[in-house]
Amino acid sequence: RQLIKTDKNYLKYLKSPLTDISEINLKEKRYFGGFFINNNHNETNEQINLLTKLAQRYNDKISFSIIYGDIMDEIKKESKLNYVKNPFFCIFDSNNLSRRWIVLDSNNYKSMNYLENLIQRILSGEEKPDLLSSEKLFNHS
């Protein structure tokens, strides 16, 4: 065995189809997205498993990541999601962060079938980006 100093960027040493949010190249793929979480969120493993499956299927079109920390705050500000409570799932158009598709309902963002159907509709152009109402933002669980 060999110990490798990884600093804070340990994800690049793991064999995973997920992308470290700090390394997403917005020009590489049309879409990026994933779960917005708090550092103390207890469902992270379940979300990583879902994202891994999605990335294995759609990695040629969408970069997937767990989104947290300072970068999460920047993305939320840029995409006008500052007041949305974590956790939630979101896919962004890499060219325009205000074009986004948000899943706030935990029953839906925990469903592989729901997320796959959403992604297929986004990629085919059938699903229009979200225009968030205050009711949708503040009343999700």
CORRAUR-V824434 format. One record per residue. SS is DSSP state (helix for helix, strand for strand, loop for the rest). D_CENTER is the distance of its C-alpha to the mean C-alpha in whole Angstrom. Layout:
ss = {SS;SS}
d_center = {D_CENTER;D_CENTER}
This chain:
ss = {loop;loop;loop;loop;loop;loop;loop;loop;loop;helix;helix;helix;helix;loop;loop;loop;loop;loop;loop;loop;helix;helix;helix;loop;loop;loop;loop;loop;loop;loop;strand;strand;strand;strand;strand;strand;loop;loop;loop;loop;loop;loop;loop;helix;helix;helix;helix;helix;helix;helix;helix;helix;helix;helix;helix;helix;helix;helix;loop;loop;loop;strand;strand;strand;strand;strand;strand;loop;helix;helix;helix;helix;helix;helix;helix;helix;helix;helix;loop;loop;loop;loop;loop;loop;loop;loop;loop;strand;strand;strand;strand;strand;strand;loop;loop;strand;strand;strand;strand;strand;strand;strand;strand;loop;loop;helix;helix;helix;helix;loop;loop;helix;helix;helix;helix;helix;helix;helix;helix;helix;helix;helix;helix;helix;loop;loop;loop;loop;loop;loop;loop;loop;loop;helix;helix;helix;helix;helix;loop;loop;loop}
d_center = {33;32;30;28;27;23;23;20;18;19;16;18;20;19;19;15;13;10;10;11;9;13;14;11;14;13;17;16;14;14;10;7;3;1;4;6;9;13;15;17;15;17;14;12;14;13;10;10;13;11;8;11;13;11;11;14;15;13;13;15;14;10;8;6;5;6;6;10;13;15;12;10;13;14;11;12;15;15;13;15;13;15;17;14;14;12;10;8;5;5;6;8;12;12;16;15;12;14;14;11;10;9;10;12;14;14;16;14;11;13;14;14;16;15;11;13;16;13;12;16;16;14;15;19;19;20;17;17;15;15;18;17;20;21;22;18;17;19;20;17;17}
